[in-house]
Amino acid sequence: MAHSKSAIKRARQNEKRRLRNKSIKTGLKTAIKKVLANVELNNYADAKEALKVAISKISKAAAKGVLHKRNASRNISRLTKKVNTLQSTTAN
Protein backbone atom coordinates (compact mmCIF):
# COMPACT_ATOMS: atom_id res chain seq x y z
CA MET A 1 0.00 0.00 0.00
CA ALA A 2 1.13 3.54 -0.74
CA HIS A 3 2.63 5.53 2.13
CA SER A 4 3.38 9.00 0.84
CA LYS A 5 0.65 11.55 0.24
CA SER A 6 1.36 11.75 -3.50
CA ALA A 7 1.36 7.95 -3.86
CA ILE A 8 -1.99 7.72 -2.07
CA LYS A 9 -3.45 10.34 -4.41
CA ARG A 10 -1.98 8.54 -7.43
CA ALA A 11 -3.62 5.28 -6.28
CA ARG A 12 -7.00 7.04 -6.01
CA GLN A 13 -6.61 8.54 -9.48
CA ASN A 14 -5.58 5.20 -10.98
CA GLU A 15 -8.64 3.48 -9.53
CA LYS A 16 -10.98 6.14 -10.95
CA ARG A 17 -9.36 5.89 -14.37
CA ARG A 18 -9.43 2.08 -14.30
CA LEU A 19 -13.18 2.09 -13.67
CA ARG A 20 -13.79 4.73 -16.35
CA ASN A 21 -11.69 2.81 -18.90
CA LYS A 22 -13.47 -0.43 -18.00
CA SER A 23 -16.86 1.18 -18.66
CA ILE A 24 -15.74 2.59 -22.01
CA LYS A 25 -14.18 -0.72 -23.11
CA THR A 26 -17.30 -2.68 -22.16
CA GLY A 27 -19.52 -0.38 -24.22
CA LEU A 28 -17.05 -0.63 -27.07
CA LYS A 29 -17.09 -4.43 -27.08
CA THR A 30 -20.90 -4.44 -27.05
CA ALA A 31 -21.07 -2.07 -30.02
CA ILE A 32 -18.58 -4.18 -32.00
CA LYS A 33 -20.51 -7.39 -31.19
CA LYS A 34 -23.72 -5.79 -32.49
CA VAL A 35 -22.05 -5.00 -35.82
CA LEU A 36 -20.64 -8.51 -36.14
CA ALA A 37 -23.99 -10.09 -35.19
CA ASN A 38 -25.78 -8.12 -37.91
CA VAL A 39 -23.10 -9.08 -40.43
CA GLU A 40 -23.61 -12.75 -39.51
CA LEU A 41 -27.36 -12.36 -40.07
CA ASN A 42 -26.72 -10.66 -43.46
CA ASN A 43 -28.72 -7.67 -42.24
CA TYR A 44 -27.09 -4.77 -44.08
CA ALA A 45 -29.34 -1.94 -42.85
CA ASP A 46 -28.93 -2.81 -39.17
CA ALA A 47 -25.24 -3.54 -39.62
CA LYS A 48 -24.74 -0.09 -41.13
CA GLU A 49 -26.53 1.60 -38.20
CA ALA A 50 -24.59 -0.46 -35.66
CA LEU A 51 -21.36 0.41 -37.50
CA LYS A 52 -22.12 4.10 -37.16
CA VAL A 53 -22.50 3.73 -33.38
CA ALA A 54 -19.40 1.52 -33.12
CA ILE A 55 -17.22 3.96 -35.07
CA SER A 56 -18.33 6.77 -32.79
CA LYS A 57 -17.50 4.77 -29.65
CA ILE A 58 -14.15 3.59 -31.02
CA SER A 59 -13.15 7.14 -31.99
CA LYS A 60 -14.12 8.51 -28.58
CA ALA A 61 -12.16 5.76 -26.83
CA ALA A 62 -9.09 6.62 -28.92
CA ALA A 63 -9.50 10.32 -28.20
CA LYS A 64 -9.66 9.63 -24.46
CA GLY A 65 -6.59 7.41 -24.58
CA VAL A 66 -8.40 4.17 -23.76
CA LEU A 67 -7.35 2.72 -27.12
CA HIS A 68 -4.29 3.55 -29.17
CA LYS A 69 -5.17 5.54 -32.29
CA ARG A 70 -3.80 2.85 -34.62
CA ASN A 71 -5.74 0.16 -32.79
CA ALA A 72 -8.91 2.24 -33.19
CA SER A 73 -8.20 2.84 -36.87
CA ARG A 74 -7.60 -0.87 -37.46
CA ASN A 75 -10.87 -1.82 -35.72
CA ILE A 76 -12.86 0.75 -37.70
CA SER A 77 -11.28 -0.41 -40.94
CA ARG A 78 -12.01 -4.09 -40.33
CA LEU A 79 -15.61 -3.50 -39.29
CA THR A 80 -16.25 -1.22 -42.25
CA LYS A 81 -14.75 -3.78 -44.61
CA LYS A 82 -17.06 -6.49 -43.26
CA VAL A 83 -20.15 -4.31 -43.62
CA ASN A 84 -19.14 -3.26 -47.13
CA THR A 85 -18.64 -6.85 -48.27
CA LEU A 86 -22.12 -7.52 -46.94
CA GLN A 87 -23.43 -4.69 -49.11
CA SER A 88 -21.74 -6.06 -52.23
CA THR A 89 -23.16 -9.56 -51.66
CA THR A 90 -26.71 -8.24 -51.10
CA ALA A 91 -26.47 -6.01 -54.19
CA ASN A 92 -25.71 -8.99 -56.49
N, C-alpha and C positions, 0 to 999 in steps of 0.2 A: 504494500500500500504506500501511496505517496506521503512524504513527510513535510516537504516545504510547501509554503503557501502557493507558489506558482505551479508546482506539480499537482497540487490538489485541484486548482482551477483548471489546469490542462485536462485532468481526468474527467472533470464535469463536462467540459466542452467536447471532449472526445465521445462521451456517452450520448450527448445530445445529437451530435453529428451522425453517430452510428445508427441511432434510431431513425433519424431523418432519411439517411441514405437507404436504410432497409425498407422504409415505406415507399420511397421512389422506385427502388429496384423491383419491389413486389408488384407495383402498378404497371411497371414496364413489362415484366414477364407476362402478366395477364393480357396486356394489349397485344403483345407479340403472338401469344397463344390463340387469341381471337382471329388474328389474320390468318395464321396457319390452319386453323380449324375451317375457316371459310374457303380457303384454297383447297383443302381436302374434299370439301363438299361440292367443289366446282361452282361456288356461288360468287360470281364476279362482282355483282353490285355490293353485296355485304362486305366482301373482301376489300373492295376499294374504300369503303367507309371506314372499316377497321384499320386499314393502312394509314389513312389520314390521321386518325387518333394516335396510332402507334408512332408515326413519324414525329408528331408533336411531342409526345412523351419522351422519345429517344433524344430529340434535340434539346429539350429542357434539361434532361439528365446530364447531357454533355456540357451544357452551359453552366450547370451548377457544380461540375467537377465529379459527379458520381460515376460517369463513364468517360473514358478517354475519347477525344474527338474522332480519332480514326476508328475506334471500336464502334462508335455511334454511326459513322459514315458507312462502315461495312455492313452493319445490321440493316440500315435503311436501304442500302443497295440490294442486298439479298432478298429482303421482303418485297421490294418493288419489282425485282426481276421475277419472283414467283407469281405475283399478281398479274404482271404483264404477260407472262406465258399463258396464264389462265385466260386472259382476254383473247389472245391469238387462237387458242384452241376452241373457244366458244364462238369466235367469229367465223371459223371455217365450217 
